[in-house]
Every structure is written in C-alpha cells, then in structure tokens.
Amino acid sequence: MVRKKGSLILCGAFLFVAWNALLLLYLWGRPPIGRLGEGGGAEPGGKEEWGVGKGKGGRINLAGEVIRLAEEVEVQLETQKKLLKQIESNRAVWARQKDIGKRETDDTKDVKEQGVHQPQKPPLLLKVEGNDRDQTELKQTEKPVPTVASDSKLEQQQAVEKNEEIVENNEVATSVSSPEVVIPILVIACDRVTVKRSLDRLIQYRPSPELYPIIVSQDCGHGETARMIGSYGDQVTHIKQPDLGDIRVRPEHRKFQGYYKIARHYRWALNQVFNTFSHSTVVIVEDDLEVAPDFFEYFRALYPILSSDPSLWCVSAWNDNGRDALVDPSKAELLYRTDFFPGLGWMLLKDMWDELEPKWPSAFWDDWMRQPEQRKGRSCIRPEISRTITFGRKGVSLGQFFDQYLRYIKLNTEFVPFTKQDLSYLLKEKYEEKFIKEVYSAQLVKIEDLQQGGSLKGPGPFRVQYSSRDSFKVFARNLGVMDDLKSGVPRTGYRGVVSFLYRGRRVFLAPPEGWTQYDISWS
C-alpha cells in the first residue's frame, strides 16, 4: 500500500514538471508580438510603440493578443493549482502510510529480536540442581513471544551472529528478561473503614496497575467498609466472601470464633486469586497494614529467588524484631533468611498453595504455618527494616504484642532498587556458609558485657550463647527482642540464631555451634 501511494506521488510530480516544461516551450515558440513576421524579438520595436496594433494591412491588435495570452496563462495556472492540491493531499496520505509502515517495521524488528533473544529461564536464571519447581513456575508465568521469520538470509545470519555474541558475553541473564509476571496484591478486609489508609499507600506506590492489580477480599459484610472499598472504583477489584455464617466450634473455642472465620476467609480468597483469577503468585496484606515506598520493588526482585530455591516457601516484608533501636538504619538493603514464618505482607506461589490448601486449618492459620509439618525445613526471606507496619491495635488478637512491640516497628522510607541488585547471596548454599562463618567467628561475650559496654571494642558483631529454652527467653527479654517461640523457632531466627542491634552493636543471640534442629518442646 505504501509503495502504491509513493508511485502515485512520483507520477503526479512528474506530470506537474512536464506540464510546466511544455507550457514554457509553447510560450517560447510563439511568434513575436512586437513585429510579427519580421524576425524581431518579443519586445516592442523601432517605430511602433507598445500597445499599438496593426490595421488591415497586416497589423494586429497587440493589446488583444496580450489579453488572450494572459487568459491562457490563467487557465494554465488554475490547472496547475488543481494538480498541486491533488499532490498535497496525496502527500499527506503517503506520509501517514509511511509513518505506519515505519512503526510496523520497527515492531517487526523488535519481535524478531525478542524471538532470537528470548531466555528460557526467569530473569535471574537462578538454577538449583534437581529443582522441578523452577520449570513448573516458568510454564505458569511466561507468555510465549511470537517470532517472525527473517525476510532474507542476510537478516537470519545477522540475527544468529547477534545471538551468539550475547551468549558469548554472558549477557542473557542480566540484560534480557522474560515477560514480567503479574504480582497481584490481595488485601484481606473485614470491618475496618481504615482500610482506606492501606489502599491509599498501595495505590500511591504502585508502579503499574497492570503488573500489580489490587484485589480486596471482604468478609463480615460490613456496609460502611464495603462503601469505602467501592469508592476506589476500577483502581481495585472488590470481591466478597459469600459465607458469613458462624462456624460450629467446640464450646471451649467459642471465644475464638473470629480466628475460625479468618481462616475460612483466607482459604476462599486465595482460591479466588489462584483458581478464579488464575494468577501464579500473590502478595497478601491485611487491612491494617501500611506499606513502604519500595514495597513493590522488594517483592518484584525476590520473586525469581522464591521461584528458584525450593528451600524457600515465602517472602515476607516484616521483621518481628524491627523496632527502631534493634535495626541498622544504614542497611535498608540488608535481607535475611529466617526459619520463622513472619506473615504481615508476604508472597506465596501457586504451587505452594496447591500443597497447603487441601489441609488448610479451620483456625489459627499463621501458627499452623509455623508447624514443622507445613514448614518442612523451608525458610522465608525477611528484611532488616520492615516494608510494612501495622496500625490495627484492635482485632481478634485483642492487641496482643501491639503495645509492647508492634507499634514501635520501623517502616522503611528509603527506596532500595532491589531489582538492580544481585540477590543470589540469599540462595541456601551461599547464604548458609557465609552466615554460619559470620556468627561463630564473632566474639563470644556475656550479656553483662553488652549491657555495661565499656569492655567491648568496636561495633561487633558479638555473640551471646543460649543453651536452653529458659536461657533464650531470659536473654531475649534483657536484650529487648521478642522472646516467644513457635514450634521451637524464635522470631526472626535462622538455624536458631537471632540477629539484631543492641546499643548500636550487631549481636547474634545463638545456640552452641553445631546446631542441628529445633526442639518443638520449647514452644
């Protein structure tokens, strides 16, 4: 189509030039007006003044001849004007077609390059031997990229050479990424109108509505909360848990009815995300959580790690010991592995939900997640500085831990570009070797040394060793960290080690070297 329009334009231009050339030849070849038949030029000559016509004796009317010539020129100019208008209109159409053709060519070129360079693994290409989860996740999240055959052997050869160059330079893993996975945010809501605070921050910091759709799942049937959620229009998807009835429980558990309803709601909502909306992953927050500016960046960067390492089963935005005095404000980028399930803003994969859903508990789902039968020796990722804080003092837990711990959790305010960092240090083999070496090479000190501080030199790290459940709880209380254990696992603990700052010094509250497993009787 573009070539056809171009040919018409060229023909029009050629006709215009040819017409003017013929007109000039015609005018140039006419007999002279001044002295017709006497070989004179076209200028007035000799004894006859310009404008003086000849009589019957061969003289002509010069003024009439000029008028006639002017009329002919006017006719020719009108014809040329029409030609110019046609050329101009066709030129505009041709320009638009040319622009469309150029975009189509560029798009085709981009598709060709994507077809040549399309990687076969997640962006970080974090491959763990014997990991079938990696391949399964790829099938669920990657979208096929169409390929277009080259128009010539030369293009094919150039594409192959470029692909070989990228492979040789090992740039595939860092410069070419697969289509970005959609990471929905599931907001678990009930009867808190203050869900507005949570939604406002999520929408404020969300970089893309398409990549991070917000799904608000509401239980309780609370009208005012429903109207608040509805006021956000198409910025969120509002779904409602249909079963609002009470759950039959044992008489001694009647006071825990709320926990049963929460577990029921979680099960329904997660089934909606994975089975109805067909997402491959989700980040779960509750209606009393406020998120940090880099909340989305954090989960985007850690999705490949979670997908690649079978020893991980969640990513959490929460640090249970994340109070101001216990974290290093200069280490906003610092991340850890933890054996304790933190919750409070956490990422889950579909294949993990497929494992958990058939045995999902009727109540106390978070403590159930911390049991060894569910954890199976797997860990989560958590930050040094929390990417969420909770503002919901009132709830089914009746403010447990809120006044003593939760209200003091520090929310990160510095945007960390996690997606531009190498996070492979969080893979189990790399992390564990370095972590154990760092902990057990740290100077062993008594808790009194830390509290007095005068005899200690430098910022640490220092190690305080516990050997029993009671000694752990005593040391934890004195150092200001949370002292409760779930299935024998301390909050934030990894291999029994709890890492935190105490009066500006890095401290490891750790079991003796050679630790092998948690003792569930410590709960």
Buried (B, 14 or more C-beta within 10 A) or exposed (E): EBEEBBEBBEEBBEEBEEBEEEBEEEEEEEEBBBBBEEEBEEEBBEEBEEEEEEEEEEEBBBEEBEEEEEEEEEEBEEEBEEBEEBBEEBBEEBEEBEEEBEEEEEEEEEBBBBBBBBBEBBBBBBEBEEBEBBEBBBEBBBEEEEEEEBEEEEEBEBBEEEBEEBEEEEEBBEEBBBEBBBBBBBBBBBBBBBBBBBBEBBBEBBEEEEBBBBBBBBBBEBEEBBEBBEEBEEEBBBBBBEEEEEBEBEEEBEEBBBBBBBBBBBBBBBBBBBEEBEBBBBBBBBBBBBBBBBBBBBBBBBBBBBBBBBBBBBBBBBBBBBBEEBBBEEEBBEBBBBBBBBBBBBBBBBBBBEEBEEEBBBBBBBBBBBBEEBBEEBBBBBBBBBBBBBBBEEBBEEEEEBEEBBBBBBBBEEBBEBBEEEBBEBBBEEBBEEBBEBBBEBEEBEBEBBEEEEEBEEEBBBBBBBEEBEBBBBBBEBBBBBBEBBBBBBBBBBBBBBBBBBEEBBBBBBBEEEBEEBBEEBB
